[in-house]
Amino acid sequence: MPTGQTASPPLIDIRNAGVFRDGKWLVRDIDLELKRGEIVTLIGPNGSGKSTTAKLAIKVLKPDEGQVIHAPDLRIGYVPQKLAIDWTLPLSVERLITLTSPQKKRDIEQALEAVGIPHLAKAELRFLSGGEFQRALLARAMVRKPDILVLDEPVQGVDFVGEAALYELIEKLRDTSHCGVLLISHDLHLVMAATDRVICLNGHICCSGTPKDVAASPEYAKLFGPRARGSLAVYEHHHDHTHLPDGRVRHADGSVTDHCHEHDGHHHGHDHTQTVKAKGESTDAR
Ligand SMILES: Nc1ncnc2c1ncn2[C@@H]1O[C@H](COP(=O)(O)OP(=O)(O)OP(=O)(O)O)[C@@H](O)[C@H]1O
């Protein structure tokens, strides 16, 4: 069972859903479950229906066939792809968080603390870096204490190092608040290793599975062609040993023992050294 996932019913259950607009199906045959503590990432080329699927998931769009079922009283934190903001007007981070609904000062402080920008409460949005701005948007979503966090391209305008840091933050938010996370990755670039499931869209679900499975799947390779080689990178923390499902421990040198070695450092999920594996290098995705 993936990290943090419980046997509870899904928070969101999309069954065989489709959206029909202007005489065509934008997406069709979408099946997707999101449980508490799970991270699901949607990937796919431009126009493949990622945002449409996310909007379907949060009921901003109604399915024209199939159904979308939410757990009772589901609270959603949504970080949209674009925000309609008049950038000529001064707008502080604090104000962004309270724009659509008032929030307690303590809750705002906690949300900013959780995303690592407690010092930027009064800062003007237009002067923030890309990474700081995305964190402000995350704080705005987290202040509502959501059951699920839906992030439509949370790393836009962020450089590679910042991107890895943001993925690490999202993983941490999932761990501390135990919410479910639906993540849309518009650039086929970096998929968080903490992702339990990747769903590759192309108007329908082209393939799905763990990041490694998807990177190695022929459907994925067919969809992205030569770009697939090395372009799906999986962001991973470096672990010097891994706990196997049967309780044994696999070490960095490949050996397997019943217990950790005395000198073993970090357990799975606690080492923040960053490594990135380009899956195309080790698979024959092409
Ligand atoms: N309301 C709408 N009416 C008609 N067509 C739409 C509507 N919304 C989206 N589309 C079309 O549906 C397709 C899927 O759009 P969507 O925004 O879901 O794709 P996406 O995978 O998120 O793309 P991108 O990576 O470019 O953001 C696109 O061809 C888009 O032009």
The ligand as a Tripos MOL2 file, in Angstrom:
@<TRIPOS>MOLECULE
LIG
   31    33     1     0     0
SMALL
NO_CHARGES

@<TRIPOS>ATOM
      1 N1        -14.9720   24.7950  -22.4890 N.pl3     1 LIG1
      2 C1        -14.3850   24.2480  -23.5650 C.ar      1 LIG1
      3 N2        -15.0240   24.1970  -24.7390 N.ar      1 LIG1
      4 C2        -14.4520   23.6480  -25.8230 C.ar      1 LIG1
      5 N3        -13.2100   23.0970  -25.8310 N.ar      1 LIG1
      6 C3        -12.5180   23.1490  -24.6840 C.ar      1 LIG1
      7 C4        -13.0660   23.7170  -23.4900 C.ar      1 LIG1
      8 N4        -12.1430   23.5980  -22.5060 N.ar      1 LIG1
      9 C5        -11.0700   22.9760  -23.0540 C.ar      1 LIG1
     10 N5        -11.2950   22.7120  -24.3520 N.ar      1 LIG1
     11 C6        -10.4060   21.9710  -25.2570 C.3       1 LIG1
     12 O1        -10.2500   20.6760  -24.6960 O.3       1 LIG1
     13 C7         -8.9450   20.1740  -24.8920 C.3       1 LIG1
     14 C8         -8.3330   19.7620  -23.5600 C.3       1 LIG1
     15 O2         -8.0660   20.9220  -22.8140 O.3       1 LIG1
     16 P1         -7.3020   20.8940  -21.3960 P.3       1 LIG1
     17 O3         -7.1310   22.3250  -20.9570 O.co2     1 LIG1
     18 O4         -7.9990   19.9670  -20.4970 O.co2     1 LIG1
     19 O5         -5.9130   20.2600  -21.8350 O.3       1 LIG1
     20 P2         -4.5440   20.1610  -21.0240 P.3       1 LIG1
     21 O6         -4.0880   18.7590  -21.1790 O.co2     1 LIG1
     22 O7         -4.7200   20.6680  -19.6310 O.co2     1 LIG1
     23 O8         -3.6290   21.1210  -21.9090 O.3       1 LIG1
     24 P3         -2.3690   22.0580  -21.5590 P.3       1 LIG1
     25 O9         -1.2430   21.1360  -21.2160 O.co2     1 LIG1
     26 O10        -2.1200   22.7450  -22.8630 O.co2     1 LIG1
     27 O11        -2.7850   22.9750  -20.4660 O.co2     1 LIG1
     28 C9         -8.1960   21.2810  -25.6090 C.3       1 LIG1
     29 O12        -8.1890   20.9700  -26.9840 O.3       1 LIG1
     30 C10        -9.0030   22.5300  -25.3300 C.3       1 LIG1
     31 O13        -8.8740   23.4610  -26.3730 O.3       1 LIG1
@<TRIPOS>BOND
     1     1     2 1
     2     2     3 ar
     3     2     7 ar
     4     3     4 ar
     5     4     5 ar
     6     5     6 ar
     7     6     7 ar
     8     6    10 ar
     9     7     8 ar
    10     8     9 ar
    11     9    10 ar
    12    10    11 1
    13    11    12 1
    14    11    30 1
    15    12    13 1
    16    13    14 1
    17    13    28 1
    18    14    15 1
    19    15    16 1
    20    16    17 2
    21    16    18 1
    22    16    19 1
    23    19    20 1
    24    20    21 2
    25    20    22 1
    26    20    23 1
    27    23    24 1
    28    24    25 2
    29    24    26 1
    30    24    27 1
    31    28    29 1
    32    28    30 1
    33    30    31 1
@<TRIPOS>SUBSTRUCTURE
     1 LIG1         1 GROUP 0 **** ****
